[in-house]
Amino acid sequence: MNARMANYVPSKVGLWSLNHMEQARWTLSSMRSPRFNHGGDRVVALACEDVDALEPTGCRGTAMYDVQSGAMLAQFEDPSRGGEGGNTYGDSSNCSFSPWDTTLLSDGLLWDVRSTKLVHKFDKLSNVGYGVFNPSGNEVIINSAVWDLRTFKLLRVVPALESSRIQFCHTRPLMYVYSPFEPVAAKETSKKLAKNRTWLRVLDTRDYKDVSTVDIERPIYDVALNAQETALG
């Protein structure tokens, strides 16, 4: 297990019913960063970087599962990224469905969901690979880089998005950008505490310009909107 994950137990993904929280309906060992599709019948997750040591026969890359049964439906893996130094983003990555659930962005790679074929490999411009689709469907954001899905060309780099997470507002062209708090070892607290950003920034999804920035003066763990998108927590 790498240094960043040393203080955590082995990762596991599980699905719970809101009516029966005592026990998970199913679990997936050595997987992380799960994400539902928009239809709610599929979930994707990434294999942990140390999956070889924990589970030699386990999944590699990204896998898609049936929500009801937990059965694996497809696996997305780029053979050129296997082994040490495979040019992956490591733990600093995630997976995300397109607005129409037809493509999947995972670890800087764009996949066709139906055929499981690799559509495009985006240039690695940093060591952070958290990626999301702009709700317009024409752009993807990987860390601070914005890419055009029609041409696969780099459109712009937005410094405000560096090492941040994004929560989109679907009733208005807005995105909420924040830097999630991460626990650090006691000896690193004084050095890293000053680097933890406590601001919440609002950007326009059309041109990525800053609409508003608020310093809430405390660590941000996560951001979520209510169903009506009238309240933010």
ABEGO torsion letter per residue (X at the ends): XBAAAAABBBBBBBBBBAABAABBABBBBGBBGBBBBAAGABBBBBBBAAAAAABAABBBEBBBBBAAAGBBABBBBBAAABEBGAGBAEABBBBBBBAAGABBBBGGBBBBAAAGBBABBBBBABABABBBBBAAGABBBBEABBBBAAAGBBABBBAAABGBBBBBBAABBBBBBBBBBBBBBAAAAAAAAAABBABBBBBBAAAGBBABBBBAGBBBABBBBBAAGABBX
